[in-house]
Structure formats: structure tokens, C-alpha cells
């Protein structure tokens, strides 16, 4: 909160936050004050909160796994983004962007993202959603050593040769 003062605090996977921590988060949001570990003094904070989750928080509220008051605090402006498997037409653009970013980060040349790659990407069921796509693209770049993409769809990064064939 203190590092984000005057800006935005992104809380990823908020649905995984234990109930004990939810009350502390709610207090910080409501009071706009936090206390550093070991301090006796409260510091004022001004932050915009953006949170994300893959869970159905309304169902978790009903089941007693998520605080209702925190749910209403965080859901002032909800944005629902469908999972990747429900928007397969986005895959070519997302894969190309992930590939450009990975090449830049690793200092590697940009290999061609071919139609065969896109077809294989569109045929996967994406249990790990968009993060999995990002990791598959980065792994394909690294395994192909920047020359060709070697797609691997196993969540552990290891797969059969059939799943990892090179596409020249």
C-alpha cells in the first residue's frame, strides 16, 4: 500500500486471500491507513485498487469463503474477461505480441509465427488461460533457440515428441 501511494495497487488472485487477511485488507481499504510491520504509527495511503481472480467470488461469498463486505468494496466496477478458450480468435494477435516481447527480453531474433503454429495454438484447450499461452510462446522461443518455434503444450514444459515437433 505504501509503495503504491498515489497510484494503483493490483491485487492478483484476490479470491485466494485467506479470510484472516481479508479483514486486514478491508480495514486498509476503508480506513485508507496502514501500519508498517513493527511500527505503532498509522500511515495514510491513497491508492486505487484493481483486483483480479479466476474464481466466482459471489459463490465464495455465499459459501462463506470470501467476505461479503470486501466483495462489495472490490466490485465497484467489475470487468468480466472471458477465458482464452472462449475467445480463440484472439490467439494470433496475443501470440504475436507475446513472441515479440519474449524476443526483446531474451535478445533473440523474431522467428516467424506460421499458420501451422496458429492452428496448433487454436486447437489447445488452454487450462492455464492466457498465462499458459504466454509461457507456451516463451518456451517455444527458448527451445527453438530463436530460429524456429518448438511448441510444447504440457503444463510442466515436458511433452511427447508429437507435442513438440519443430515447424520449419
C-alpha positions, 0 to 999 in steps of 0.5 A: 500500500505504501509503495503504491501511494498515489497510484494503483495497487493490483491485487492478483488472485484476490479470491485466494486471500485467506479470510484472516487477511481479508479483514486486514485488507478491508480495514486498509481499504476503508480506513485508507491507513496502514501500519508498517510491520513493527511500527505503532504509527498509522500511515495514510495511503491513497491508492486505487485498487484493481483486483483480479481472480479466476474464481466466482467470488459471489459463490465464495461469498455465499459459501462463506469463503470470501467476505461479503463486505470486501466483495462489495468494496472490490466490485465497484466496477467489475470487468468480466474477461472471458477465458482464452478458450472462449475467445480463440480468435484472439490467439494470433494477435496475443501470440504475436505480441507475446513472441515479440516481447519474449524476443526483446527480453531474451535478445533473440531474433523474431522467428516467424509465427506460421499458420501451422503454429496458429492452428496448433495454438487454436486447437489447445484447450488452454487450462492455464488461460492466457498465462499458459499461452504466454509461457507456451510462446516463451518456451517455444522461443527458448527451445527453438533457440530463436530460429524456429518455434518448438511448441510444447503444450504440457503444463510442466514444459515436458511433452511427447515428441508429437507435442513438440515437433519443430515447424520449419 
